[in-house]
Amino acid sequence: MTGTMVPRHANEPRAKHTHLVALLDDGRELRYIDPRRFGRIAWLAGEGLRKELLRFGADPLVISQEAFVQRIRGRKARIKAMLLDQGVLRGVGNIYADESLWKAKIHPTRIGARLSVEEAGRLHGALRQILEKAIVLRGSSISDFLDAEGEPGEYQLHHKAYGREGKPCYRCKTPLRRIVVAGRSSFFCPNCQTAPRGGKKNATGETGSAAWCV
């Protein structure tokens, strides 16, 4: 995704595609810039805000391991799709879903209800570690992402899975692969992240019903 929301001095020229300007207490302007117009902004307070927040799932940095395990193992959806579902967990994007699944050694097409308690707990820990480190490093700048201060992130320098198709796994040196799960590219190690059993074989010899890219 593209677009930024950054503070700027009021006398600085406004960039093209600046769709919203909010005046801050210190005299600066908070500017929302979105060339592709994918974003949406709503002004909510009180009961309206409370109802809006009910649409979203748990905060992955706050939810306990026990609650996380119950939430994941209570759904018969693919784990990658669940991580991206904002009604299950809020704020987990495609990059950090792939990175967390790689760290936890879980294939993106595994069914949540079929994960063991140990696997789901391992994913909880991996997801928290990945997100906490990404926050410290101001996120991942893949194309034109900038943080709230207008600076690029640095977490992309630490990616272990995302965007590394064909490159060796940092654990076992097996070339990473890419498939499409829930409409999003998913990068994984076919050796460390074992594919689920029982699905039909596809063109790559792997199992599962996700779309495979070769």
C-alpha positions in Angstrom: 0.0 0.0 0.0 1.0 3.6 -0.5 0.2 6.8 1.3 1.5 8.7 4.3 0.3 10.7 7.3 3.0 13.0 8.4 3.4 16.3 10.4 4.8 19.2 8.4 5.4 22.9 9.2 2.5 25.0 7.9 4.7 27.1 5.6 5.9 24.0 3.7 4.3 23.5 0.3 1.7 20.8 0.3 2.6 17.7 -1.8 0.4 16.6 -4.6 -2.4 14.2 -3.5 -2.7 15.8 -0.1 -6.3 14.9 0.8 -6.5 16.0 4.4 -4.8 18.6 6.6 -5.3 18.8 10.3 -3.9 21.6 12.4 -1.9 20.4 15.4 -1.5 22.1 18.8 2.1 23.1 18.1 1.2 24.9 14.8 2.2 22.2 12.5 -0.1 20.4 10.1 -0.8 16.7 10.0 -1.1 15.9 6.3 -2.6 12.8 4.8 -1.1 12.0 1.3 -2.6 9.2 -0.7 -1.9 9.0 -4.4 -3.9 5.8 -5.0 -6.8 6.8 -2.7 -6.9 3.4 -0.9 -7.2 5.0 2.5 -10.3 5.9 4.5 -10.6 8.4 7.3 -13.5 8.7 9.7 -14.1 11.1 12.7 -15.5 9.0 15.5 -16.1 9.6 19.2 -18.1 8.3 22.1 -20.6 5.5 21.2 -19.7 5.7 17.5 -16.1 5.0 18.3 -17.0 2.1 20.6 -19.1 0.5 18.0 -16.4 0.9 15.3 -13.8 -0.7 17.5 -16.0 -3.8 18.0 -15.4 -4.7 14.3 -11.8 -5.4 15.0 -10.1 -8.3 16.6 -7.6 -8.5 19.4 -4.4 -6.5 19.6 -1.6 -9.1 18.9 0.7 -7.2 21.3 -1.8 -7.3 24.1 -3.7 -10.6 23.8 -2.5 -13.4 26.2 -1.0 -16.6 24.8 -3.9 -18.6 26.1 -6.5 -16.3 24.4 -4.5 -16.2 21.2 -4.3 -20.1 21.1 -8.0 -20.4 21.6 -8.8 -17.8 19.0 -6.5 -19.5 16.3 -7.5 -23.1 17.1 -11.2 -22.2 17.2 -11.3 -21.4 13.4 -11.2 -23.6 10.4 -9.5 -21.1 8.1 -6.0 -21.1 6.8 -3.6 -19.5 9.3 -2.2 -16.9 6.8 -5.8 -15.8 6.1 -6.5 -15.6 9.8 -3.5 -13.4 10.5 -4.7 -11.0 7.9 -8.3 -11.0 9.0 -8.7 -7.7 11.0 -11.7 -9.3 12.7 -9.4 -11.9 14.3 -6.3 -9.8 15.0 -5.9 -6.1 14.3 -3.0 -4.5 12.6 -1.1 -7.6 11.2 -0.1 -7.0 7.6 1.1 -9.3 4.9 4.8 -8.8 5.6 4.6 -9.5 9.3 2.3 -12.5 8.8 4.9 -14.1 6.5 7.8 -13.3 8.9 5.9 -14.7 11.9 4.9 -17.9 10.2 8.5 -18.4 9.0 9.9 -17.8 12.5 7.3 -20.2 14.0 7.9 -22.8 11.3 4.2 -23.0 10.2 3.1 -23.3 6.6 0.8 -20.5 5.5 -1.9 -22.9 4.3 -2.2 -24.8 7.6 -5.7 -24.8 9.1 -5.9 -22.9 12.4 -8.0 -25.5 14.1 -5.4 -28.2 13.2 -2.5 -26.4 14.8 -1.3 -27.9 18.1 -1.4 -25.9 21.3 2.4 -25.8 21.1 2.4 -24.5 17.5 -0.2 -21.8 18.1 1.7 -20.7 21.3 4.9 -20.6 19.2 3.2 -18.4 16.6 2.0 -16.1 19.4 5.5 -15.5 20.6 6.9 -15.1 17.1 4.3 -12.6 16.1 4.9 -10.4 19.1 8.7 -10.5 18.6 8.4 -9.6 15.0 5.9 -6.7 15.6 7.9 -5.3 18.5 11.1 -5.3 16.5 9.4 -3.8 13.4 8.0 -1.0 15.6 11.5 -0.2 16.9 12.8 -0.1 13.4 9.9 2.0 12.1 8.4 -0.6 9.9 9.3 -1.9 6.4 9.9 0.5 3.5 9.3 -1.7 0.4 8.3 1.0 -2.0 7.6 4.5 -0.6 6.5 3.8 3.0 7.5 6.5 5.5 6.9 6.6 9.2 5.1 9.3 11.1 8.2 11.5 11.0 8.5 11.1 7.3 11.5 8.7 7.6 11.8 5.3 5.9 11.7 2.2 8.0 14.5 -0.3 8.3 12.9 -3.6 9.1 13.0 -4.7 5.5 16.7 -5.2 6.1 15.8 -8.0 8.5 13.2 -9.9 6.5 13.7 -13.7 6.7 10.8 -14.7 4.3 8.9 -11.8 2.7 10.1 -11.0 -0.8 12.8 -13.7 -0.8 11.4 -16.1 -3.3 14.2 -18.3 -4.7 16.7 -17.2 -2.1 18.1 -19.6 0.5 16.3 -20.1 3.8 18.3 -18.5 6.7 17.8 -21.8 8.7 18.3 -24.6 6.2 19.4 -23.0 2.9 16.4 -24.4 1.0 15.2 -22.0 -1.7 12.1 -20.1 -0.5 8.9 -20.3 -2.4 5.9 -18.1 -3.1 2.2 -19.0 -3.2 -1.0 -16.9 -3.0 -3.1 -17.3 0.1 -6.2 -15.1 0.7 -5.3 -13.2 -2.4 -1.8 -12.2 -1.1 1.7 -13.4 -1.9 3.0 -15.7 0.8 6.7 -16.5 1.1 7.8 -19.6 3.0 10.4 -22.4 3.3 9.1 -25.7 2.0 11.5 -27.6 4.3 11.1 -25.7 7.6 7.4 -24.9 7.1 5.9 -28.3 6.2 2.8 -28.2 4.0 -0.4 -29.7 5.4 -1.2 -33.3 4.5 -4.3 -34.5 2.6 -4.6 -31.8 -0.1 -4.4 -32.4 -3.8 -1.0 -32.3 -5.4 -0.4 -29.3 -7.6 2.1 -28.3 -10.2 4.9 -28.0 -7.8 4.3 -31.3 -6.1 3.0 -29.6 -2.9 -0.4 -30.1 -1.3 -3.2 -27.7 -0.5 -5.6 -25.6 -2.5 -3.7 -22.3 -2.5 -2.5 -20.9 -5.8 1.1 -21.8 -6.4 3.5 -19.5 -8.3 6.4 -21.1 -10.1 
